[in-house]
Amino acid sequence: MPGQRAVKVKQAKAASTGAASAVAGTLTEAALKKMPVSQYMNEQQLAYFRATLVEMQRALLENAGSTSEHLREHEAEADVADQATIEEENALELRARDRERKLLRKIDEALIRITDGSYGYCEETGEPIGIPRLLARPTATLTIDAQSRREQKQKLFGR
């Protein structure tokens, strides 16, 4: 069900935090937030975010398999209303999978940025994105200000 899928993704994000701290040693979100700015994107922080992203990726790929199985399970229903309900549920599930597919691509790109050393820095300004924003959205590529400017341009110009 679509609601269950959203819950699974949220659970995967929550689980990834625990997995990240286990893999990255004893580094926790609180410890990340307390680190001095001079240590921004050090090896510990990169390891934490790499583990977080890898765990998110694993959970999403696991969900992809269950979606395929779920869509194959349904047989044609005799009742037209039941069939319409099933088709609507399938459409919602496919939309959720499309969002997950896009998130998987963003995760892959973030992992590449970790490898090439650009992770955690705004792709527009080159400024640090910031630990709190990366904790909330590990795939972020823009600072909050740059993201706001981009959204404002999109509103104005429809792009």
C-alpha positions as a printed Julia matrix, in Angstrom:
159×3 Matrix{Float64}:
   0.0     0.0     0.0
   1.24    3.53   -0.69
   0.97    4.62    2.96
   2.98    1.62    4.03
   5.67    2.46    1.47
   6.08    5.96    2.92
   6.39    4.46    6.4
   9.02    1.99    5.14
  11.07    4.82    3.6
  10.85    6.83    6.85
  11.87    3.73    8.81
  14.8     3.22    6.42
  15.94    6.79    7.03
  15.65    6.3    10.8
  17.48    2.97   10.63
  20.19    4.47    8.47
  21.07    6.89   11.25
  21.74    4.01   13.61
  23.61    2.04   10.96
  25.7     5.07   10.1
  26.82    5.54   13.69
  27.62    1.85   14.01
  29.71    1.87   10.85
  31.34    5.25   11.46
  32.35    4.34   15.0
  30.74    6.19   17.88
  29.89    9.29   15.86
  26.28   10.3    16.41
  24.14   13.13   15.07
  24.75   15.06   18.28
  28.51   14.58   17.97
  28.37   15.65   14.33
  26.56   18.85   15.26
  29.1    19.65   17.99
  32.17   19.3    15.78
  33.97   22.56   15.05
  33.5    24.19   11.66
  37.22   23.73   11.02
  36.61   19.95   10.89
  33.81   20.19    8.3
  33.66   17.12    6.08
  36.49   15.3     7.81
  36.92   11.53    7.39
  34.56   10.71   10.29
  31.8    12.89    8.9
  32.24   11.51    5.4
  32.14    7.94    6.78
  28.95    8.76    8.68
  27.21   10.17    5.6
  28.52    7.36    3.37
  27.05    4.78    5.77
  23.77    6.72    5.95
  23.48    6.9     2.17
  24.42    3.24    1.67
  21.79    2.17    4.21
  19.14    4.34    2.53
  20.12    2.8    -0.81
  19.88   -0.74    0.58
  16.43   -0.1     2.05
  15.11    1.44   -1.16
  16.42   -1.43   -3.28
  14.8    -3.89   -0.9
  11.49   -2.02   -1.26
  11.8    -2.16   -5.05
  11.75   -5.94   -4.97
   8.68   -6.07   -2.77
   6.85   -3.63   -5.06
   7.47   -5.83   -8.08
   6.17   -8.85   -6.2
   3.15   -6.92   -4.95
   2.19   -5.74   -8.44
   2.43   -9.28   -9.83
   0.21  -10.69   -7.06
  -3.01   -9.07   -8.22
  -5.41  -11.0   -10.35
  -8.23   -9.52  -12.36
 -11.26   -8.87  -10.16
 -14.79   -9.64  -11.31
 -16.15   -6.51   -9.64
 -15.39   -3.39  -11.67
 -15.15   -1.23   -8.53
 -12.64   -3.62   -6.95
 -10.57   -3.67  -10.14
 -10.58    0.15  -10.26
  -9.42    0.29   -6.64
  -6.6    -2.14   -7.35
  -5.54   -0.17  -10.42
  -5.52    3.09   -8.43
  -3.43    1.47   -5.69
  -1.01    0.19   -8.34
  -0.75    3.66   -9.89
   0.01    5.18   -6.47
   2.58    2.51   -5.78
   4.25    3.09   -9.14
   4.41    6.83   -8.44
   6.03    6.1    -5.1
   8.53    3.81   -6.84
   9.32    6.56   -9.34
  10.12    8.93   -6.45
  12.27    6.22   -4.89
  14.06    5.69   -8.22
  14.87    9.41   -8.35
  16.08    9.27   -4.75
  18.32    6.31   -5.61
  19.89    8.38   -8.39
  20.48   11.24   -5.93
  22.04    8.8    -3.46
  24.38    7.48   -6.17
  25.38   11.05   -7.04
  25.98   11.86   -3.35
  28.21    8.79   -2.98
  30.21    9.95   -6.01
  30.57   13.41   -4.43
  31.86   11.78   -1.23
  34.48    9.96   -3.31
  35.54   13.03   -5.29
  35.62   15.32   -2.24
  32.79   17.67   -3.21
  30.18   16.25   -0.82
  28.81   18.77    1.65
  29.53   21.8    -0.51
  26.98   23.8    -2.49
  27.13   23.12   -6.23
  26.23   26.77   -6.93
  28.28   28.73   -4.41
  30.9    26.26   -3.17
  29.96   27.12    0.42
  29.45   24.4     3.06
  25.88   23.1     3.02
  26.01   22.49    6.77
  25.71   19.43    8.97
  22.11   20.06   10.11
  20.89   20.27    6.51
  22.84   17.17    5.49
  21.44   15.27    8.46
  17.93   16.21    7.35
  18.65   15.59    3.65
  21.86   13.65    3.02
  21.46   14.1    -0.75
  21.34   17.92   -0.58
  23.47   19.69   -3.18
  22.6    23.29   -2.31
  22.71   25.46    0.78
  19.35   26.56    2.1
  19.85   30.04    0.6
  20.79   28.66   -2.82
  17.84   26.25   -2.73
  15.5    29.13   -1.84
  16.83   31.19   -4.76
  16.37   28.24   -7.12
  12.8    27.68   -5.95
  12.04   31.39   -6.32
  13.36   31.36   -9.9
  11.26   28.29  -10.65
   8.16   30.08   -9.35
   8.9    33.19  -11.4
   9.96   31.54  -14.63
   8.19   28.19  -14.38
  11.36   26.17  -14.81
